[in-house]
Amino acid sequence: MIELDPYFFYWVARDAYILLRGMYAGQPPNFIAFSYGRDALEKFVGTGKENVLPKSREKAKQVIAFLDPIITILRQTGQVVFTAEDYVHYMAFLTEFEEQFQEESKHLYVVCVEDQRILSAYVLVEHIEKAVAPRTWKFMSKLARREIVESGRCLALERYTGSGFHILRCIESIVKEYILACGVTLSPADRNWGRYSDILAKNGADSAVTSILDSLRRDDRNTLMHPEKFLDMDEAIGLFNLCQTALDRLINDMEKRGFAKEFVP
C-alpha cells in the first residue's frame, strides 16, 4: 500500500504550470517561475515512491535537466538569452511531461478509505494500537501485533472476511502464549480452540477468559474456517470489537499471574 497526498499533486501542478509562463522566445526567462517549477518537479521525482507514475517521473527528470543549467546561469548573471530553437525544446519537454502524466494518471488506481462506523480509517490503517487498551498493546507479542495490523487494514479496505480471519489468528497466538506460559506443551492433537479452552481452564485461567474463547470458537472461529462463510461489515465490526474484549481479558489475566511479557522491539 502506498500513501498518496492528493494536495501534493495539486501543488506540483500549480508550481509546474508556471513554467509555461516562465519563458518566451526572444525574452529572458523568469528566474522565480523557473525556481518554483523546478523545485516542484524535484519533489515529484524524489517522493520515494518509485512505483508511482514511473514514466512521468522520467519525463520530469528531463525537464529538470534542461532547467538546471539555465537556473545556474540566471543565479550567477541574471541573464540568459533564449533562441527560438531553445524555446521549442523547452516546450517539447514540458508537453511530453504533461501528456505522460495525464496518461499514467488514468491508470492510477486510488482508493479513499472510509471510517468503519466508530472505527476510524486512520486508526485501522496507521495506528491500530489505539484500537486496544494501552496495557493490552504493551504486552502483545510481535506475532499478535502483526495479525491485528492486518485485521485493521482489511477492515478499512472492506475485506471483511479477511479482517475476521486475522483478528482470530491474533487471539489464537495470544492463547498459545498463555498455554505455554502455564508450562503446557501443545501436541498436534491439541491444536483446536476447544482444547485450548479446556487446557486454560485446568490451569487456572479466569472463567471470563475461557467463556469468551468458547463463544468465539462456537459462533465465529469454526464457521469462518469454512470457505462458504463470508462476513459482511456488521459481522466483521462485531467480531473485531468482541476480539478486542477477548484480548483485554487474556492479557489482563496473564499479567495478574505474572505470565505477560512486555513487548521489546
Beta strands, then each sheet from edge to edge (+ up, - down):
end
